[in-house]
């Protein structure tokens, strides 16, 4: 089983989302807030992750299911071959 070095936590709302990079559950390494919840914002997040040397081989994207607000970003990262976990409750 592959070990993830980084977990990317997403807090998603209708207009935007925040992303935090974690290596341990206690403290995020860095957080980026108010990223637009659209394709341009998803691309911004991907570039931000690359700037922090994070890619599909060393990370997992994690988010709560927020209906239509989380679907697009989940699919975007799945199509980029990132492992994605969606918490349903």
N, C-alpha and C positions, 0 to 999 in steps of 0.2 A: 504494500500500500504506500502510495506517495505521501510524503510529509509536506504539509503546507508551512512555509516559513512566515507568511504574512496573511492576515485576514483583513479584508476590506469591508468595513461595516457601513452600510448605506441607510440613511434616514430620509425617507422619500415622502414628499407632499405633491400636491397638484402642480405647483409652479416651479419648484426647485427641489434640490436634495443636498444633503451634506454627506461627505465621505470621510472616514477615519481609517487610518492604517494601524493595525495592531500586530504585535508579536506575542503579547501576553494578554489575558482578559482584563487586567486591571487598568492599564494606562495606554491610551493611544499614542503612537509615535508622533503623528501629525494629523491635523484635521483641516479639511477644506470645506467651507460652507457656501451656501447660496449658488450652487451650480444649476443652471437652467435644466429643467426636466424635459429635454428634447434631444434630438440627435446631435446637435452641436455641443450640448452639455455633456453627452456621453463621450463624444470624441475628446472634449477637454479633459474629462476624467481619465481616459485612457492615456493621453499624453502626460498628465500629472503622475500617473502610476509609473510610466516609463521613466520619467525624470527621477523617481525614487528607486529605480532599478527593480521594479516590480512588474512581472509579466505572468502569463498563463502557466508557466512552469513552477512558480514558487509562491502561488497565492490562491486564495478562494474568496469570491465575492459573496457577501452575506447580507440579507435584507429580510424585512418583514413583508408579507403579502399585503399590499395596500390596493388591491383591485387593479383597476386600469392604470393607476399611477405607477405601479412597479412593473407591470408587464413589459413595457417597451425596453426598459433598461436591462431587465433580466434576459430578454431575447437578444439584445445587442451584444451582451457579454458572452452569452452562449454561442452566438455566431462567430465571436472572436476566439472561441475554444477555451475560454476561461471556465474553471469549475465554479458553479453558482449554486448557492443554497438559499432557499426561500422558506422562511418560518411561517407556517400556516396559522398558528394561533398563539 
